Amino acid sequence: MSRGSAINSVISGGGGGLLGSIGSIVGGIFGGPIGAMLGQAVGNLLQQSIGNATNGAIDELHKEHGLPKFLADQIKEKVSEVIDGLQSKGVSSDAADAAQSQFGEDMKSFQKKFQDNLVKSVLDSISGEDTKDAQTKGNGAGKTSKGGSATSSGGWLMAIAKAMGQALGDKAANMVHLSDKMSQLSDAQTEGAKTLEGMDSKSQAAQVQKDKNDQNAREYNLTMTQFQAAAQDYNMLNNVFSTAIKSLGESLSAMARKQ
């Protein structure tokens, strides 16, 4: 497997499969301290992509769907603060340039998909809440010209929080899938080793079984790497989303008390 396809398999697998702190993983592929430095640079690039995608989604919701400007500005500020705090410091410009050159296009593709999915999830949530509200009150909810909702700041925050929670849920589901796959491969390795013990080591059947065991071992290691990546990604997103939502909720509560 090539370096690019190895990284791609981790980045694009399952529910997104991104990496947060991936120095050791990329280092294992590229080798040594240079690989670790490049891993940190790629981690920074991924974190920036998540921040840009989230803030891009907020901009789109504000400009096209009626998200209040003050709320959009607060969300983007909090997200940017969290992303900045997660960035690995001391990454050389050469490593950053190399990461951009190797994986920049993949990051752009991920960023657009993540932004589109986040916008859609928020709008779906808002639409569902408006439908419930209209059924309860017996009238239609106010809509913006492009299909958004003239909902309250609290409603917007709830919809955004639900969308972020859904993104985390998708990644958690991917982790469960990868964990199950690791368990199956581990069982296959154990069974394969037992099977090989009862064979003539010089026979063709033994060589076939050995090749199969080696393939299972390689697949297990790749799946474990993907699981570690998904776990890092989940932790990073959880940090970004939970910190931003908590800060915004406190800000809205403070504003409500002043009214």
C-alpha positions as CSV (number, residue, x, y, z in Angstrom):
1,M,0.0,0.0,0.0
2,S,1.3,3.4,-0.9
3,R,1.8,6.2,1.6
4,G,-1.0,8.2,0.1
5,S,-3.4,5.4,0.1
6,A,-2.5,4.4,3.6
7,I,-3.3,7.8,4.9
8,N,-6.4,8.1,2.7
9,S,-7.7,4.8,4.1
10,V,-7.5,6.3,7.6
11,I,-8.9,9.7,6.7
12,S,-11.8,8.5,4.6
13,G,-12.9,5.3,6.3
14,G,-16.3,4.9,7.8
15,G,-17.8,7.9,9.4
16,G,-15.0,10.3,8.4
17,G,-12.1,8.6,10.1
18,L,-10.1,11.8,10.6
19,L,-7.0,12.1,12.8
20,G,-6.4,14.6,15.5
21,S,-3.0,13.8,17.1
22,I,-1.6,11.5,14.5
23,G,2.2,12.1,14.7
24,S,2.9,8.5,15.7
25,I,0.7,7.0,13.0
26,V,2.1,9.1,10.1
27,G,5.5,8.8,11.7
28,G,5.2,5.0,11.4
29,I,4.5,5.3,7.7
30,F,7.1,8.0,6.8
31,G,9.6,7.0,9.5
32,G,11.5,8.7,12.4
33,P,11.3,12.2,13.8
34,I,10.6,13.7,10.4
35,G,7.5,11.5,10.1
36,A,6.4,12.5,13.6
37,M,6.8,16.2,12.7
38,L,4.8,15.6,9.5
39,G,2.2,13.8,11.5
40,Q,1.8,16.9,13.7
41,A,1.5,19.1,10.6
42,V,-1.2,16.8,9.1
43,G,-3.0,16.9,12.5
44,N,-2.9,20.7,12.5
45,L,-4.2,20.7,8.9
46,L,-7.1,18.4,9.9
47,Q,-8.0,20.5,12.9
48,Q,-8.0,23.6,10.8
49,S,-10.3,21.9,8.2
50,I,-12.8,21.0,10.9
51,G,-12.7,24.6,12.2
52,N,-13.1,26.0,8.7
53,A,-15.9,23.6,7.9
54,T,-17.8,24.4,11.1
55,N,-17.3,28.2,10.7
56,G,-18.2,27.9,7.0
57,A,-21.4,26.2,7.9
58,I,-22.2,28.9,10.4
59,D,-21.6,31.6,7.8
60,E,-23.9,29.8,5.4
61,L,-26.6,29.4,8.0
62,H,-26.3,33.2,8.8
63,K,-26.2,34.5,5.2
64,E,-28.7,32.1,3.6
65,H,-31.0,30.8,6.4
66,G,-31.5,33.4,9.0
67,L,-29.1,32.5,11.8
68,P,-28.7,35.7,13.9
69,K,-25.4,37.5,13.3
70,F,-24.5,37.9,17.0
71,L,-24.9,34.1,17.5
72,A,-23.0,33.3,14.4
73,D,-20.1,35.5,15.5
74,Q,-20.0,34.0,18.9
75,I,-20.0,30.4,17.6
76,K,-17.2,31.1,15.1
77,E,-15.2,32.9,17.8
78,K,-15.5,29.9,20.2
79,V,-14.7,27.3,17.6
80,S,-11.6,29.3,16.5
81,E,-10.4,29.5,20.1
82,V,-10.7,25.8,20.6
83,I,-9.0,24.9,17.3
84,D,-6.2,27.3,18.1
85,G,-5.7,25.6,21.5
86,L,-5.5,22.2,19.9
87,Q,-2.8,23.0,17.3
88,S,0.6,21.4,17.8
89,K,3.1,24.2,18.3
90,G,6.6,24.2,16.9
91,V,5.7,22.5,13.6
92,S,8.2,23.7,11.0
93,S,7.1,25.6,8.0
94,D,8.7,22.9,5.8
95,A,6.6,20.2,7.5
96,A,3.5,22.3,7.2
97,D,4.2,22.9,3.5
98,A,4.8,19.2,3.0
99,A,1.5,18.3,4.7
100,Q,-0.4,20.8,2.6
101,S,1.2,19.5,-0.6
102,Q,0.5,15.8,0.2
103,F,-3.0,16.1,1.7
104,G,-4.3,19.6,1.0
105,E,-6.8,18.4,-1.7
106,D,-8.1,15.6,0.6
107,M,-8.6,18.2,3.3
108,K,-10.6,20.5,1.0
109,S,-12.8,17.6,-0.1
110,F,-13.4,16.6,3.6
111,Q,-14.0,20.2,4.6
112,K,-16.7,20.8,2.0
113,K,-18.5,17.5,2.8
114,F,-18.3,18.2,6.5
115,Q,-19.7,21.7,6.0
116,D,-22.5,20.6,3.8
117,N,-23.5,17.8,6.2
118,L,-23.5,20.1,9.1
119,V,-25.7,22.7,7.4
120,K,-28.1,20.0,6.2
121,S,-28.4,18.5,9.7
122,V,-29.0,21.9,11.3
123,L,-31.7,22.8,8.8
124,D,-33.3,19.4,9.1
125,S,-33.5,19.9,12.9
126,I,-34.9,23.5,12.5
127,S,-37.5,22.3,10.0
128,G,-38.6,19.5,12.3
129,E,-39.0,21.9,15.2
130,D,-40.9,24.4,13.1
131,T,-43.3,21.7,12.0
132,K,-44.0,20.8,15.6
133,D,-44.4,24.4,16.5
134,A,-46.8,25.0,13.6
135,Q,-48.9,21.9,14.5
136,T,-49.0,23.1,18.1
137,K,-49.9,26.7,17.4
138,G,-52.0,26.1,14.3
139,N,-50.0,28.4,12.1
140,G,-46.9,28.3,9.9
141,A,-43.5,29.3,11.2
142,G,-41.7,32.2,9.6
143,K,-39.3,31.2,6.9
144,T,-36.4,33.0,5.3
145,S,-36.3,33.3,1.5
146,K,-33.9,30.3,1.1
147,G,-35.7,27.8,3.3
148,G,-34.3,28.5,6.7
149,S,-36.3,29.4,9.8
150,A,-37.0,32.7,11.6
151,T,-36.4,30.9,14.9
152,S,-35.2,32.1,18.2
153,S,-31.5,32.2,19.2
154,G,-32.1,29.4,21.7
155,G,-33.8,27.3,18.9
156,W,-30.8,27.9,16.6
157,L,-28.4,26.9,19.3
158,M,-30.4,23.7,20.1
159,A,-30.4,22.8,16.4
160,I,-26.7,23.4,16.0
161,A,-26.0,21.4,19.2
162,K,-28.1,18.5,17.8
163,A,-26.3,18.6,14.5
164,M,-22.9,18.5,16.3
165,G,-24.2,15.6,18.4
166,Q,-25.2,13.7,15.3
167,A,-21.8,14.2,13.9
168,L,-20.3,12.8,17.1
169,G,-22.8,9.9,17.0
170,D,-21.8,9.0,13.5
171,K,-18.1,8.8,14.5
172,A,-19.0,6.8,17.6
173,A,-20.9,4.3,15.4
174,N,-17.8,4.1,13.2
175,M,-15.7,3.3,16.2
176,V,-18.1,0.5,17.2
177,H,-17.9,-0.9,13.7
178,L,-14.1,-0.8,13.7
179,S,-14.0,-2.4,17.2
180,D,-16.2,-5.2,16.0
181,K,-14.0,-5.8,13.0
182,M,-10.9,-5.9,15.2
183,S,-12.6,-8.5,17.4
184,Q,-13.5,-10.6,14.4
185,L,-9.9,-10.4,13.0
186,S,-8.5,-11.2,16.4
187,D,-10.6,-14.4,16.5
188,A,-9.5,-15.3,13.0
189,Q,-5.9,-14.9,14.0
190,T,-6.3,-17.1,17.0
191,E,-8.1,-19.8,15.0
192,G,-5.6,-19.5,12.2
193,A,-2.7,-20.0,14.5
194,K,-4.3,-23.1,16.0
195,T,-5.0,-24.5,12.5
196,L,-1.3,-23.9,11.5
197,E,0.0,-25.8,14.5
198,G,-1.6,-29.0,13.3
199,M,-0.1,-28.8,9.8
200,D,3.1,-30.0,8.3
201,S,5.1,-26.8,8.2
202,K,6.6,-27.7,4.8
203,S,3.3,-28.4,3.1
204,Q,1.6,-26.2,0.6
205,A,-1.5,-26.0,2.8
206,A,0.6,-24.7,5.7
207,Q,2.0,-22.0,3.4
208,V,-1.5,-21.0,2.3
209,Q,-2.6,-20.8,6.0
210,K,0.5,-18.8,6.9
211,D,-0.2,-16.3,4.1
212,K,-3.8,-16.1,5.3
213,N,-2.6,-15.5,8.9
214,D,-0.2,-12.8,7.7
215,Q,-3.0,-11.1,5.8
216,N,-5.2,-11.1,8.9
217,A,-2.4,-9.6,10.9
218,R,-1.9,-6.8,8.4
219,E,-5.6,-6.1,8.2
220,Y,-5.9,-6.1,12.0
221,N,-3.1,-3.6,12.3
222,L,-4.7,-1.3,9.7
223,T,-8.1,-1.6,11.4
224,M,-6.5,-0.8,14.8
225,T,-4.8,2.3,13.2
226,Q,-8.2,3.4,11.8
227,F,-9.8,2.8,15.2
228,Q,-7.1,4.9,16.9
229,A,-7.6,7.6,14.3
230,A,-11.4,7.6,14.8
231,A,-11.0,7.8,18.5
232,Q,-8.7,10.8,18.2
233,D,-11.1,12.4,15.8
234,Y,-14.0,11.8,18.1
235,N,-12.2,13.3,21.1
236,M,-11.1,16.3,19.0
237,L,-14.6,17.0,17.7
238,N,-16.1,16.5,21.2
239,N,-13.7,19.0,22.6
240,V,-14.5,21.6,19.9
241,F,-18.2,21.1,19.9
242,S,-18.8,20.7,23.6
243,T,-16.6,23.7,24.6
244,A,-18.3,26.0,21.9
245,I,-21.8,24.9,22.9
246,K,-21.2,25.3,26.6
247,S,-19.7,28.8,26.2
248,L,-22.6,29.9,23.9
249,G,-25.2,28.5,26.3
250,E,-23.7,30.4,29.2
251,S,-23.6,33.6,27.0
252,L,-27.3,33.2,26.1
253,S,-28.3,32.6,29.7
254,A,-26.4,35.7,30.7
255,M,-28.2,37.7,28.0
256,A,-31.6,36.4,29.1
257,R,-31.0,37.4,32.7
258,K,-30.2,40.9,31.6
259,Q,-33.4,41.3,29.7
